[in-house]
Amino acid sequence: MSKFCFRLHNFKVLCVSWNSLQVLIYPAAFCHSYLKISSKFVHSVHQFKQNRSRGRFQQRNSRQYLKLIDEDVDPKTYMRDTVGKIYKILKYSTWDSAQDRLQSLPIRWDSYTVNQVLKTHPPLEKAWLFFNWAAGLKEFKHDQFTYTTMLDIFGEAGRVSSMNYVFKQMQEKEINIDAVTYTSLMHWTSSSGDVDGAIKVWKEMRTNGCSPTVVSYTAYMKVLFNNDKVKEATDVYKEMLQSRLSPNCYTYTVLMEYLIGSGKCNEALEIFSKMQEAGEPPDKAACNILVEKLSKSGETWALSQILQYMKENHIVLRYPVFVEAFQALKVAGESDLLLREANPHCTIESVCKDSGRTIAADIHSTIDEGLVLILLKKGNLIAVDGLLAQIADKNTRLGSELISTIIEVNSNHCRPEGALLAFEYSMKSGTIIARNSYLALIGALIRSNMCPKLVKVVEEMIKARHSVGPYLASVVIHKLGSAGKPKCAAKIFNLLPVDHKCTATYTALIGVYFSVGNFDKGLEVFKTMQRYRVRPSLGTYTVILAGFSRSGSRVSELEYFRKEKKRLQLHGQSQDITPIEEKICDLIFLGDVVS
């Protein structure tokens, strides 16, 4: 790794090179367009967007705005009070009652007011009803800001189909779509597990002539790094520099996070150090992200350097990250003195006071967690089972990430019973586990043909608002059918959100009923699929034809579906524009990938 510096417009610019990628560290004074964002950068994008919206509104309509204050609004009533009042109406009233009360409010509805109300995150259904109610108001028209906020609300709730519907409305109504909207759409599409869809959004943004901002570039880099597309991510970073956009603190954080995950801690610390020299110091969000990443990787020597910086600059950790670092230091057998000095707010006494637990209970919890971590490190999973059973009897609460780790380790070692023990503990204690833990446990149960338990795990995953994804949902339904469990398969299908009831999952359910000889029920599912305008794919017809071929008695239906398949082959969509749900269906069923 090499480094050098040069001068640009009388500012010292430091450059760190790794794998032919030059990471330029710009000074704070040079980065006049710097946007300070946290790890939840999409929300910060909207804050920037809203400030811009408000400024433009005030510039264009200053006279009208002053008149509005005189005529419609009590000068003593602040906007935050008005927005807070509307939020309470939406949250605590039925929609019929809320509608009447909103109509009687002595305010003039404008884009800024509606947007601020949506940003308070009222209940999802009420937010959508309010959005549509506002559209019907006289002299009001939704703009890119209100549409983008509504899109963001659906994305955060995991309602991808609804999010895409809002975006489609923006296109149809020719609402201005800027980089903020595209960035939000890309982020939530990626978060739902559809990486290809996120990449498609990025390409669409570029095709439509929308210039990415530093936030857009950073968001796209993170999508690529998180999915092991390293070369593409570094190319995007180089393109950002060539566009004369200055990286911000979170851009550097994304780079450092990737380097730590790749075992290149020295390079990450080099960037961390040069940021300080260039007057672009890492902020609280960056430090929390790096400490969490280093704690998980066990790199306590690098962790100490970050903690020293935090101590000197009076930056503190969030409590869950503090616990993670504390456990990592204990497992490594190193002192936690620096951690406690940098985070005086995270003493055992203060934690016990906030949570209502006794100091003794907290100490026991810490000891138990330390023992579990040691046993996991040594691979003694049987001992972990025994210790976990004792902890459950004592009603001691273990951390969410530790329970998730136990589930994943047991699942990876083909020990579904041990993983289920930790899963049942999480349900009993109300501990929230990570999505990856659910996925690992589902995989272990599929391999072990533990169907009843599989249904329960998928049900809890959906209740926890984790996205199952159409591919996994289809595989689970198909496997339950192969095991002769049509009722379990139907229950999983009925639990799925609307946007998951797609070509792939419908086809899987049809295959379930055909596999047990219930052809009438399978055809009923197919008709329901058509009634809801879900297109069958080649994989769908392959499943149906295979089922009728095995029956040997439904010749006319067999011939009908054979012709339908040929018609689709002749007139179907090209591979480039085939919806992702149909591609998933063909991947699973067309080539009989899932046995």
C-alpha positions, 0 to 999 in steps of 0.5 A: 500500500502506498501513499502520497500527497499533493496540493489542489487549490491551496489545500493538501490532498492525501492519497492512499493507494490499494490494489491500483485504487487511489483513495483521495482524502480531501480536506474539510475546507475543500469539500464545500459540498460535503453532506454529513450522513450516518449509517442510515444514509437514505434517511439523511438523503431525504433530510437534505432533499427536504431542506432543499425543497423548503428553500426553493419553496420559500424563494419562489413563494415568499410573498404568498408564504407571508400572506399564508401566515397572516390569513391561515395560521396563528403566528404563535403556532409553530410548524412542528406543533401543527405536524405533531397534531396531525400525526396524533390524529392519524395515529389515534383516530379511525380514518373516517374520524381523522378525515373529518378532523383533517378537513376542519384544520385551519391550515393550507395544505402544501407540499412541505406540510404534507411531506413533514407529516409523512416523515413522522411515520404514522401507521403505514395504512394511515400514511397511504390513506393520508397521501391519497386524501391529500391528492384530492385536495383542491389546489394541492398537487403531490411533487417529487418530495412527497412521492419520494417520502411515500416511496421511502416509507413503503421501502423501509416497511419491506413493501417492495411492490407498493414502493414500485407502484408509487415509483410507477405513478411518478413516471406516469404523471411525469413527476420529476425524478431526481437522484434522491428518488433513485437512490432511495429506490435502489437502497430498498430494492437491495435491502429486500434481497434483489441486488439485480433490481438495485443494479437495474435502478442504477442503470436506469438513473444513468440512462435517463440522464440523472447525474448521481450525487456523492450519496448515490455513488456511496449507496451504489458502492455499498450495494456492490461491496456487500455482494462481493462485486469488488471490481465494479465497486472500485470502478464506481469509486473511480468514476465518482472521483473523475466526476469531481465529486468529493467523497464524504465521511460515509464514503470513506466508511464504506471503503474501510468497512469493506477492507476490514471485512476482507482482512485488510485492517492495516489499509483501513486504519491508513484511511482512518488516519489520513482522514484526520490529517486532511481535516475530515475526521471520522464521525460518530456513525463511522466509529460505531460501524468500524468498531462493530465490524472489528469486534465481529472479526476479532481484530482487537488490536485495530479496535484499540486504535479506534477506541483511542481516537474516540476517547480523545475526541469524546465520541461514544458507542451505541450500547449494542456496539459497546456490548459487542466490543466488550465481548470481543475483548473478553474472548481475546483475553484483553483489558476493557479499560480503554473501552470503558474510559471511552464510554463512561455512559455504558457502566453496568450500574447505568444499564441496570438502572435503565433496564430495571434489572439488578447489578447481579443479574447483569453480571451473571448475563455477562459471565454467561455470554462470555462462557458461550462465546468461549465454547463457540470458539472451541467448537463445543456445541454440545456444551453450548446446548447445555449452557443455553438450557440452564440460562433459559431456566434462570431467565437470563437474557442473552444478546440478540447477536449472540443468539443469532451466532449460536443459530448460524453456527449450529446450522452450518454444522448440520445441527438443527436441534441445537439451532432450534434450541437457540431459536426457541430461547429467542421466542421465549425471551422476546429476543430479535434475531437477524435475518441471516440466522433465519435463513441458516436455520431454514436451510438446516431444517430443509436438509433435515426434512423437519417440515413442521418446525420449518413452518414455524420458523418461516412464520416467525420470520415473516412476523419479525418483518424479515423479507423471505424473498420469492426464491426462498419461499418457492424452494420451501413450498416445493420442499414441503410438497416433496415431503408430502405436506401440502397443508404445510405448504399452503400455510406458508403460501398464505403467510406470504406478503402480497408482493411474494405471491408471484409466478414462482410461489404460485407455481411451487404451490401448483406443483405441491398439489400435483405431486400428491395427485390433487390435480383439481386443487392445483388447477384451482391455484392456477386459475387464482393465479390468472385471476390476480393477473400473475403471468405463468412462465415456462416453468409453470407450464413445465410443472403442470405438464409433468403432473398431468403426464404422471396422471395418465388420464387427463389427456385433453388438459395435457394437450391444452397446456402443451399448446399454451407452453408452445405459444408462450415459447413463440411469443414470450418476452425476451430474456432481457425484459422478463420479470425477476419473478418469472426468471426465478420460476424458470430457474427453479422449475424449468430445468428441475433444479430443485429435486 
